[in-house]
Each structure stands twice: as C-alpha cells, then as structure tokens.
Amino acid sequence: GLPGGDPGLEDRFENRIAPLLRRYLYSATLSDSRSGVPDMLFAGVPRWQGLLGRAAWPVLRRVMIAGMAARPEFTAGLEVELEEELRWFDDRIGGADHLVGGAFGRADITAASLLSPLARPPDLPIYGRLRPPSAVAAALERWRDRPSLQWVLRTYATHRRVNGCPPA
C-alpha cells in the first residue's frame, strides 16, 4: 500500500471528521433551494445521470436530510463540533508539511481530501458551486487562515495531479 499511513488519524478523519463535515454542510444547505447542492453533486456526471439526478432531487434531498439528520437547526451545534476537530488538527500538524514520516503519503491524502470542502482549493472549483447561507460562509471565511486549512491548500498546490500531470 501507499506509505505514510496513520491508522488512528485516518480513522478519526474517516469516521468522525468527514461525517461531521458532511452533516454540517448539508444541514446548512439541503433545505435551501438556492444552495447549489445539485449543481455540485451532478457536475461531471454523464448527461443522463445529471438529468435523472435533478428529476429525483426532491426525493433524494429528503432522503439525505433524514439519513444524515441534516436539518438547519443542527448547523450551529455541528459548527462547534467541527471547530473542535479543526483545533485538534491544527495542533496535530503544527508546522509540518507531512503527517507521517516526513514525506507525502496516505495520511496526507486522507486528511487533505476530506477537509477540501472547507479549504476549497483552487484545483477543486466544484466547491465554488456551493452557495452556503451567510452564517456558514462566515465560518468558512473565519476558518480560512487556520493552520489546518492552510495545510490543505499547500498540500493540494504541491501534490495535486491534474490529468496525471503534477502541478506546474
């Protein structure tokens, strides 16, 4: 497998941080028809899938809200929990460029990819399609300079491969 793994860190990201982040963003956006969620979810899929997804969106949206308990009234509490996780990760990375062993590896990929919806790297313009409510947009702006999200931006700028080519 890919070197640079940290099972504890990867588990925390996959089973705590990522679900919390998804629930936070979806709690804030799924009930708002102007949020751009369908634009984000159906970007880059074959035309027929996009048409089918948009036709089914009213039902899909309700299923997602119920399945994740993603209601707007939970957003503020989820934001507090997410900020605690970001604080933990800020402390975890310190000023390091890599999470394990001084080289880019599996833990870096896990953390950077799962935090990308908050950091919104320029290499992933899909997140620009999301139009969160003002309170969430303010949190994203407030978090922009956190060490954790700056680390995500640096990691994408350094290691993101587009069409199989390393960054310029």
C-alpha positions, 0 to 999 in steps of 0.5 A: 500500500501507499506509505505514510499511513496513520491508522488512528488519524485516518480513522478519526478523519474517516469516521468522525471528521468527514461525517461531521463535515458532511452533516454540517454542510448539508444541514446548512444547505439541503433545505435551501433551494438556492444552495447549489447542492445539485449543481455540485453533486451532478457536475461531471456526471454523464448527461443522463445521470445529471438529468435523472439526478435533478428529476429525483432531487426532491426525493433524494434531498429528503432522503439525505436530510433524514439519513444524515439528520441534516436539518438547519437547526443542527448547523450551529451545534455541528459548527462547534463540533467541527471547530473542535476537530479543526483545533485538534488538527491544527495542533496535530500538524503544527508546522509540518508539511507531512503527517507521517514520516516526513514525506507525502503519503496516505495520511496526507491524502486522507486528511487533505481530501476530506477537509477540501470542502472547507479549504476549497482549493483552487484545483477543486472549483466544484466547491465554488458551486456551493452557495452556503447561507451567510452564517456558514460562509462566515465560518468558512471565511473565519476558518480560512487562515487556520493552520489546518486549512492552510495545510490543505491548500499547500498540500493540494498546490504541491501534490495535486495531479491534474490529468496525471500531470503534477502541478506546474 
